[in-house]
Amino acid sequence: MSTDSNYTKAIELLYNSSSSEGFLASAQNISNYKRVWARDGVICGLAALASGDNNLIATFRKTLETLAKNQHDNGTIPSNVMTNDNSTEVSYGGLAGRVDAVSWFIIGICQYAFYQKAPSFVESHKKNIEKCLNQMEAWEFNNKHLMYVPLSGNWADEYITDGYVLYDQLLRIWALRSYNYFVKKNAITSKIEKITQQIEINFIPNSQGEKYHERAYYELHFDDYMPCSFSPAGYKTQFDAFANALALLLNIGPVPFQEKIIQYAEKIRNQRPLKLVPAFWPPIEETDSDWNLLKNNFKYEFRNYPNEFHNGGSWPMVNGFYGLALLAKEQKEEAKKLLNAINTANQKEDFSFYENFNTQTEKPNGVPFCTWSAAAAVLLNQGITTNFKLLV
């Protein structure tokens, strides 16, 4: 199957998931996915920008306007919005609120404005963005520059990460950088530096500076990547592929350490039959102490069996961002191989674009016709073929 056919099918799915309110999470008529989600919608929107398709870019704008219109008074951006006839149902999270929706919203507004050469779009949403920034400041609680994220507080909403979650801190840096491209405020520049410094002090081995949790830091055996989170209870040490991809994209940490992250990710990826990097690795098994955190953290049905879903499952969406990170580090050949693996996964069951896959058996999991699985293929394809780059 040629890359062109894969790309065409991915664009088709984004079209089929476009609504008057924005991108839906799936083209399948599944109630919880037939909504405009903040993170899913923005990731699809980034793919729309990469594609240069004006209709999809218009849907991205609708997505952002739907989220802005339903922002909570305190600044929180909806996790998702469902519109039926004259009624609107807004969720700010399920078992816990979603911290990452706020950053994705800011990123979406600014990336749209950048690629459309429309700085007025940022200006018209300045109040929304400033509310978001204030909310993120409040989420630090101790005013020491890292946000404290509840269990279930981001895209890995049935996983074990909580406290100072690496992914959320990096996403915040990306949001602040995107916004500061337009407003150029010294206070934001300073904040970016302070968050970056705290990430490097607390998530990278042998770093200088006062640690948040000194005892836990020095007891930890660091591997060749940044651990996924820490809290007063200590560190969670799984490899978070999305977070480490963001670290590479944002150029956080010493260059030799960034190179180790790529080596580690490539080793895992090439040892797996799908040739995709799992979302979190290694999987948590029933004999592990963290299984107790995992086994009850679901609302509808348990999905985090080892090698599935967040617990070591492989997501095309996550791999799309890892592929962009490879391109940012001039690893184009590896990125091409990864795109082939994403396309192969998306092709399963006649281009069903599944949400994720069992990393061991390659069996599809989750929802079919998942829009951000298509978005991953579009983003990476355009990164390789047209040199598309996100504003970071």
Secondary structure, DSSP 8 states (H G I E B T S, - for coil): --HHHHHHHHHHHHHHTEETTEE-SBSS--TTTSSEEHHHHHHHHHHHHHHT-HHHHHHHHHHHHHHHHT--TTS---SEEEEETTEEEEESBSSSB-SHHHHHHHHHHHHHHHHTT-HHHHHHTHHHHHHHHHHHHHTTSSSSSS--B-TT-SSSTTSS--BEEHHHHHHHHHHHHHHHHHH--HHHHHHHHHHHHHHHHHHSTT--S--SSHHHHHH----SS-EEEEETTEEEEEEEHHHHHHHHHTT-S-HHHHHHHHHHHHHHHHHSTT----SEES---TTSTTHHHHHT--SS-----TTBTTBB-B-HHHHHHHHHHHHHTT-HHHHHHHHHHHHHHHHHHHH---SEE-TTT--EES-SSBHHHHHHHHHHHHHHHS------
